[in-house]
Amino acid sequence: MLHSKIAGIGFYVPEKVVTNHDLMKVMDTTDEWIQERSGIKERRYGIKGVETPTTMGAAATKIACERAGISPEEIDFIVFATLSPDYYFPGCGVLLQRELGITHKEMGALDIRNQCSGFIYALSVADQFIKAGMYKNVLVVGSEMHSMGLDFTTRGRNVAVLFGDGAGAVVLQPTTEEGKGILTTHLHSDGTHAEELALLSPGSHGGYHLGTEQFGFPDVEYGEIFVYENLLENKTYYPNMNGQLVFKTAVTKFPEVIMEALNKTGYTPADIDMLVPHQANLRIAQFVQKTLRLPDEKVYNNIMKYGNTTAASIPIALCEAWEAGKIKDGDLVCLAAFGSGFTWGSALIRW
């Protein structure tokens, strides 16, 4: 029976370091406030016009391919997860194919728009392709460039201080070794509170989900220019987040979906060698760690250095942990994420 294994992994973060003290120059905040709220000390920002989610994804991909012992030419399929694509459309999958110089190949590219849980979703999709025998080298990428779309004012500080740029990538390959590779993945969603963590404009909803009078979405006939009358006033082109609701829901769903993966495979939290949670907030990760009674050495966090890189956060953290020797052959590794949608998921891997 075929299983999928992570044959190669890599990550890339921009060189530009932006500290909390740097953000204090443009908004009313403090280093202490940011660290107390999120655990973040600094993050990376890409260079405008030089770096994009696609270019960062390509940099991470080249490392992952080298470690997998393949060239980009041998990639059979691309699954690209991001909430900050280079273009509204087309997606980054085809742009990455072009960036890697493999457009002449007969292959497919798929884009995943599941935000913070995007990498888990992408990994699960790729896992199914491998297990079905359809592809031999599936590239899974999570890449974000948040710095291009944040409100760097006091008004937007609750969101702006949290996010950073970066990319991570893995190459999945088939294995017949029993009990190795991806053991199980679990995906969930609940759209009840979709607008509580969302970027509302641009979009085609015309105010349908929000109430046209409140948000100033006019009635238009076919062919008219659709202008959001209060777009600038309401700042709906910046991310909106109900932090309390997100935190409250996340600390419930994280342990649930982790236990779901463990129960499915007959393991317990004590069997986990390394938990790599989505790097949304250090306080969330610490709450989950306490709930599962895991020691510090079994949980990997790097949000302090990179902030929340959304779909990129798990592969970046996973790669860093592996490079540091904290993940070894035969280890039981658990990945888990929760975010916008709301969507959440987990993956259990025997390394």
C-alpha positions in Angstrom: 0.0 0.0 0.0 1.3 3.4 -1.0 1.8 6.1 1.6 3.3 9.6 1.1 6.4 10.8 2.8 8.1 14.2 3.1 11.2 13.6 1.0 12.5 17.2 1.0 11.7 20.4 2.9 12.9 24.0 2.6 12.0 27.5 3.6 12.8 31.1 2.8 12.3 34.3 4.7 13.2 37.8 3.4 16.3 39.4 4.8 14.6 42.6 6.0 13.9 42.3 9.8 11.2 44.5 11.2 11.2 44.7 15.0 8.4 45.8 17.3 10.4 49.0 17.9 10.3 49.7 14.1 6.5 49.5 14.2 6.4 51.9 17.2 7.6 54.6 14.8 4.5 54.4 12.7 1.7 53.5 15.1 0.8 53.9 18.8 2.1 50.6 20.2 4.9 49.2 22.4 7.2 46.3 22.3 5.8 45.1 25.6 2.2 45.3 24.4 3.0 43.3 21.2 5.0 40.6 23.1 2.5 40.3 25.9 -0.4 39.9 23.4 1.3 37.6 20.8 4.8 36.7 21.8 6.2 38.3 18.7 9.5 40.2 18.8 10.2 40.7 15.1 9.1 39.6 11.6 10.4 39.6 8.0 9.1 41.8 5.2 9.8 41.2 1.5 11.1 43.8 -0.9 8.3 45.4 -2.9 8.7 44.8 -6.6 11.4 42.2 -6.0 9.9 39.5 -3.8 6.4 38.0 -4.1 4.7 34.9 -2.7 5.7 33.2 -5.9 9.4 34.1 -5.8 9.7 33.2 -2.1 7.9 29.9 -2.8 10.4 29.2 -5.6 13.3 29.8 -3.3 11.9 27.4 -0.7 11.0 24.9 -3.5 14.6 24.7 -4.8 15.9 23.8 -1.3 13.1 21.2 -0.8 13.9 19.7 -4.3 17.6 19.5 -3.6 17.0 17.7 -0.3 14.5 15.3 -2.0 17.2 14.5 -4.6 15.1 15.7 -7.5 15.2 18.7 -9.9 12.2 21.0 -10.4 11.8 19.2 -13.8 10.7 16.1 -11.9 7.8 17.8 -10.1 4.5 16.2 -11.3 2.0 18.5 -9.6 2.0 21.8 -7.6 -0.3 22.6 -4.7 0.2 26.2 -3.6 -1.4 27.6 -0.4 -1.6 31.4 0.2 -4.0 34.1 1.2 -1.8 36.8 -0.4 -1.4 35.8 -4.0 0.6 37.8 -6.6 -2.7 38.3 -8.5 -6.4 38.1 -7.7 -6.3 35.6 -10.5 -4.6 33.5 -11.9 -3.3 31.7 -8.8 0.3 31.3 -7.7 0.5 27.7 -8.8 1.0 28.5 -12.4 3.2 31.4 -11.6 5.5 29.2 -9.6 5.6 26.7 -12.4 6.8 29.6 -14.7 9.3 30.8 -12.0 10.8 27.3 -11.8 11.1 27.2 -15.6 9.0 24.1 -16.0 6.1 25.4 -18.1 6.9 23.0 -20.9 6.0 20.0 -18.7 2.6 18.4 -18.8 1.5 19.0 -15.2 -1.2 20.5 -13.1 -1.2 23.3 -10.5 -3.8 23.8 -7.8 -4.3 26.8 -5.5 -5.5 26.4 -1.9 -7.2 29.4 -0.2 -7.6 28.2 3.3 -5.5 30.8 4.9 -3.9 29.7 8.2 -4.9 26.1 7.7 -3.9 26.3 4.1 -0.8 24.2 4.4 -2.6 21.4 6.2 -5.3 21.4 3.5 -2.7 21.4 0.8 -0.7 18.6 2.4 -3.9 16.5 2.7 -4.8 17.0 -1.0 -1.2 16.1 -2.1 -1.3 13.0 0.2 -4.4 11.7 -1.6 -2.7 12.2 -5.1 0.3 10.2 -3.9 -1.7 7.4 -2.2 -3.9 7.0 -5.3 -0.7 6.5 -7.4 -1.4 9.5 -9.6 1.8 11.4 -9.0 5.3 10.6 -7.7 6.6 14.1 -6.8 4.0 16.5 -5.5 5.2 20.0 -4.5 3.4 21.6 -1.6 4.1 25.3 -0.9 2.8 27.7 1.6 3.9 31.3 0.9 2.7 34.7 2.1 3.6 38.4 1.6 1.4 40.1 4.2 3.4 43.3 4.3 1.8 44.4 1.0 -1.7 44.6 2.5 -1.6 45.7 6.2 -2.8 48.9 7.8 0.3 50.4 9.3 -1.5 52.9 11.4 -2.8 53.0 15.0 -6.2 52.0 13.6 -4.8 48.8 12.1 -2.3 47.9 14.8 -4.2 44.9 16.3 -3.7 43.0 13.0 -0.6 44.7 11.5 1.7 43.8 14.3 1.0 40.1 14.0 1.9 39.2 10.4 5.1 38.6 8.5 6.4 37.3 5.1 7.9 34.0 4.2 7.6 30.7 2.4 8.0 27.0 3.1 7.8 24.0 0.8 7.9 20.2 0.9 8.2 17.5 -1.7 5.9 14.5 -1.2 6.9 11.1 -2.6 5.4 7.6 -2.3 6.7 5.0 0.1 5.7 1.4 0.7 7.3 1.3 4.2 4.5 0.5 6.6 3.9 3.0 9.4 6.0 5.7 7.8 5.1 9.1 6.3 1.7 10.8 6.6 -0.4 8.6 8.8 -3.6 10.6 8.8 -5.0 14.1 8.0 -8.2 15.7 9.3 -9.9 18.8 7.9 -12.8 20.9 9.3 -14.7 24.1 8.6 -17.4 26.2 10.1 -18.4 29.3 8.1 -20.7 30.7 10.8 -18.3 33.5 11.7 -16.6 34.0 8.3 -16.5 37.8 8.5 -14.8 37.8 11.9 -11.5 37.1 10.3 -11.6 38.3 6.8 -10.6 40.7 4.1 -14.0 42.0 2.8 -12.9 44.0 -0.3 -12.3 43.5 -3.1 -14.9 40.9 -3.6 -18.1 40.1 -5.6 -20.5 40.0 -2.7 -21.7 43.6 -3.2 -22.6 43.8 0.5 -24.8 40.6 0.4 -23.2 39.1 3.6 -22.8 42.5 5.3 -25.8 44.7 4.7 -25.6 47.1 1.8 -26.8 50.2 3.8 -24.2 49.8 6.5 -21.3 49.2 4.2 -22.3 51.4 1.3 -22.6 48.9 -1.6 -24.8 50.5 -4.2 -27.2 48.8 -6.6 -25.8 48.7 -10.1 -27.0 47.7 -13.5 -25.0 45.5 -15.9 -22.2 47.5 -17.4 -22.0 50.1 -14.7 -18.7 50.7 -12.9 -19.1 49.1 -9.5 -17.7 51.5 -6.9 -17.7 50.8 -3.2 -18.9 54.2 -1.9 -17.6 53.8 1.6 -14.6 51.6 0.8 -12.0 54.2 1.8 -13.9 55.3 4.8 -14.6 51.8 6.2 -11.1 50.4 5.2 -12.6 47.1 4.2 -9.6 46.4 2.0 -7.6 45.8 5.1 -7.9 42.5 7.1 -10.5 42.5 9.9 -10.2 40.3 12.9 -12.2 39.7 16.0 -9.2 38.6 18.1 -11.2 37.5 21.2 -13.4 35.2 19.2 -10.5 33.8 17.2 -8.5 33.0 20.3 -11.5 31.5 22.2 -12.3 29.2 19.2 -8.7 28.3 18.4 -7.9 27.0 21.9 -10.9 24.7 21.6 -10.4 23.4 18.1 -6.6 22.9 18.3 -6.7 20.2 20.9 -9.8 18.6 19.4 -8.3 18.2 16.0 -5.0 17.0 17.4 -6.7 14.4 19.5 -8.8 13.3 16.5 -5.5 12.4 14.7 -4.1 10.6 17.7 -7.3 8.7 18.3 -7.5 7.7 14.7 -4.0 6.1 14.8 -4.1 4.8 18.4 -1.6 7.2 19.9 -1.8 9.5 22.9 -0.3 13.0 23.4 2.6 11.4 25.3 3.6 9.6 22.0 4.1 12.9 20.2 7.8 13.7 19.6 7.2 17.1 18.1 4.1 19.3 17.8 4.4 22.0 15.2 1.3 24.3 15.5 0.4 27.1 13.1 2.2 30.1 14.4 -0.8 32.4 15.0 -0.1 33.5 18.5 2.4 32.2 21.1 -0.4 32.3 23.8 -2.6 29.9 21.8 0.3 27.5 21.3 1.1 27.6 25.0 -2.5 27.0 26.0 -2.6 24.0 23.6 0.7 22.7 25.1 -0.7 22.9 28.6 -4.0 21.2 27.6 -2.1 18.3 26.1 0.5 18.3 28.9 3.5 18.4 26.5 6.9 19.5 27.7 8.6 22.5 26.1 11.0 20.3 24.1 8.0 18.7 22.3 6.5 21.9 20.9 8.2 24.0 18.3 7.5 27.8 18.1 9.2 30.4 16.1 6.6 33.1 16.0 8.9 35.3 18.0 11.2 35.7 15.0 8.8 35.6 12.1 5.3 36.6 13.3 2.3 34.9 11.8 3.1 33.8 8.2 -0.3 32.1 7.8 0.0 29.3 5.2 3.8 29.4 5.4 4.1 29.2 9.2 3.9 25.4 9.6 6.4 24.5 6.8 8.8 27.2 8.0 8.6 26.0 11.6 8.7 22.3 10.5 11.8 22.9 8.4 13.6 24.9 11.1 12.9 22.2 13.7 14.2 19.5 11.3 17.3 21.6 10.5 18.0 22.1 14.2 17.9 18.3 14.8 14.7 18.5 16.8 12.9 16.1 14.4 14.7 12.9 13.7 14.0 9.7 11.7 11.2 7.8 13.2 9.8 10.7 15.3 6.0 11.1 15.5 5.3 14.7 14.3 1.9 16.4 14.7 0.9 19.5 12.6 -2.2 21.5 13.5 -3.7 24.8 12.4 -6.7 27.0 12.9 -7.7 30.2 11.1 -10.0 32.2 8.9 -13.1 30.6 7.6 -13.2 29.3 10.2 -11.1 26.3 9.1 -8.8 24.0 11.0 -7.0 20.7 10.5 -4.2 18.3 11.7 -1.7 15.9 10.2 0.1 13.1 11.9 3.4 12.1 10.4 5.9 9.3 11.2 9.2 11.0 10.1 
